[in-house]
């Protein structure tokens, strides 16, 4: 067991939609960090502290807000998500700071199946595995030799994962949903109605009802882009993908 210290859990009070459970930040002994994603999509621990975000001089003028007409996209989003019973895709996730500096670049594969089943695996050097079996969420870090077990229902309620796996009927009560079409891509933006939300906007991109990207902008200006590569809608998935069998000798932490 290495001396790398355990995970810092980030709880959010938002999201009845997309990207997966809770994300965990592992702090390494040499100062590097890694982000464990949870079913697509991910609640991210801000790299900059809130104090840093508020440290700008008071004289700095506020940015000009440009009003853009919102074309209601709630019906289209509901229709698209209702058709999605399963999804299989490779992905690349890139997180950048408010000034555009890259913070993390990771790749992996994801499989989801309704109701509430997730298989999310990232490649080295950020190797992690997230499994949801419909009842529990397993966050496995091979490098730390530990797994954390969470309640799936609670974590989907407070995460973007519910966008793909949860109740699409209630999205309009939680978000302002707008749509636009750019060339052959439909972009659905979800702006939380609650001021306290961690994310200021989540954008889902679709081509012919197949998701191609998820973009998340947080309240500190950080931006996470998850690009879905060769996504397949409604494949037949082996149920063993959603079963986690803990390796011998690892530490198991219950956090339900």
Secondary structure as GFF3:
##gff-version 3
##sequence-region A 1 256
A	DSSP	beta_strand	5	9	.	.	.	ID=ss1
A	DSSP	beta_strand	18	19	.	.	.	ID=ss2
A	DSSP	beta_strand	24	27	.	.	.	ID=ss3
A	DSSP	beta_strand	33	36	.	.	.	ID=ss4
A	DSSP	alpha_helix	50	53	.	.	.	ID=ss5
A	DSSP	beta_strand	71	72	.	.	.	ID=ss6
A	DSSP	alpha_helix	74	83	.	.	.	ID=ss7
A	DSSP	beta_strand	86	96	.	.	.	ID=ss8
A	DSSP	beta_strand	102	113	.	.	.	ID=ss9
A	DSSP	beta_strand	117	122	.	.	.	ID=ss10
A	DSSP	beta_strand	128	133	.	.	.	ID=ss11
A	DSSP	beta_strand	136	141	.	.	.	ID=ss12
A	DSSP	beta_strand	146	151	.	.	.	ID=ss13
A	DSSP	alpha_helix	152	157	.	.	.	ID=ss14
A	DSSP	beta_strand	160	161	.	.	.	ID=ss15
A	DSSP	alpha_helix	162	165	.	.	.	ID=ss16
A	DSSP	three_ten_helix	168	170	.	.	.	ID=ss17
A	DSSP	alpha_helix	171	174	.	.	.	ID=ss18
A	DSSP	beta_strand	175	182	.	.	.	ID=ss19
A	DSSP	beta_strand	185	192	.	.	.	ID=ss20
A	DSSP	beta_strand	199	207	.	.	.	ID=ss21
A	DSSP	beta_strand	210	218	.	.	.	ID=ss22
A	DSSP	beta_strand	223	233	.	.	.	ID=ss23
A	DSSP	three_ten_helix	239	242	.	.	.	ID=ss24
A	DSSP	beta_strand	251	255	.	.	.	ID=ss25
###
